[in-house]
Amino acid sequence: MEINENLQAERNLKGSEFEKTGEFEKAIELYEENVAESFKGNHPYDRLATIYKNQNDIDNEIRVLEKAIVVFEEITIEDRIEGLPKLFRFKNRLEKALHTKAQLAKLAKQKKSKL
């Protein structure tokens, strides 16, 4: 499959517009297309992780961050200068999201045991 970088950039711009008007589902669709195509920039990963976090959708937040890490590991191997700091940032965000998921699971277990 050939990647059209102009189309990907257009999706990111349009996704940002949808976010500004509160049309998050439309923004998600566009960003998810870029993630599926392993877009080599941080925008769709950052935006999706933030949207999913705000929607309390921890599993999708984690999925997107894991994909970003794979993409930015490749970018770092390609020796693109911006790859390494972004890779570390995504790993840090993933660690926080996994910690949150573990805390939520612990709370759910405690709540269930009280019933």
N, C-alpha and C positions, 0 to 999 in steps of 0.2 A: 504494500500500500504506500503510495507516494504521499508525503506530508506537504500540505499547502500552508506555509508559514504565514502568508497574508491572511488566509481564512482564519487561522488560529488567532492572529492579532485582532482581527475583526470581532471574533467571538469574545475575546477578553474585553474589548471596548464596549460591545453591546451588553455583555454581562454586567459590567460596571454601571451602565445606564439603567439596566433593570433593577439593580440593587438600589440605586438612588430613588427609584419610583416605588420601591417596596415589592417588586415582583421577583421575589427570591426564587421561586420554582423555575422561572424562565432563566434566571441567572445560573442556577444550578445546572440546568440542562446544557447550557453553552460551556460552562467550565468543565463539566464532566466529559464532554466530547474532547476537549483539549487534554484532559488527564488520560483518557483512553488512548490518545495518540502520543502519549509521553512528551507533552510540550516541554521544551527546554528553556523554561523561564519560570520564575516563582509565582507569578500572578494567580493562575487558576488554583494552585495548591494552597496558597495563603488565603485566598478568598473563600474557597470551599471549606477549608478547615475552620475558618472563623464562622462562616454561616452555620455549619453543622454544630459547632460548639455552642453558638447562640440558640440553636434549636434543641439543645440537649441530646443530640444524636452522636453519642460518643463513638459508636462503632464506625460510622462513616467518617468521622473526623480522623480516627486512627487509620482507616484504610487509605485515605487521601495522603496523610502524612507518610505512611509507609511507601506509597508510590513515589512521593516527592523525594524520599531518601534514595530510592533506586535510581531515579532520574539524575539526581545531583551527585551520586557516586560516579555515574558515568561521565557527567560533565567534568568532575574533578579529575578523572582519569584522562579525559581529553585535554587536560591542563588549561581549562578556561579559568581565568583568575577569580571570577565571582563564585565559582562552584563551592569551594571549601567553606567559606563563612556561611553560605546559605545551607549547606549540608549540615553543619553544626547546629544552626538555628532550627532546622526541621527535626533533627534528632532530639534536641532539647524539648521542642513542642510535643513530640511523640512521647517522650518520657513523662511529661506532665499529664498528657491525656491518658496514658496507661495507668498512672498513679490515681487519677480521678476515677477511672473505671474500677480499679481495685477497691477504692474507698466506697464507691456506690454499691458494689457487690457485697462488701462487708456490712454496710448499713442495711441492705435488703435482707441479708441473712439474719442479722440481729432482730430486725423487725418481724421476720417470719417466725423466729424462735419464741418471740413474746406472744404470738397468737395462739 
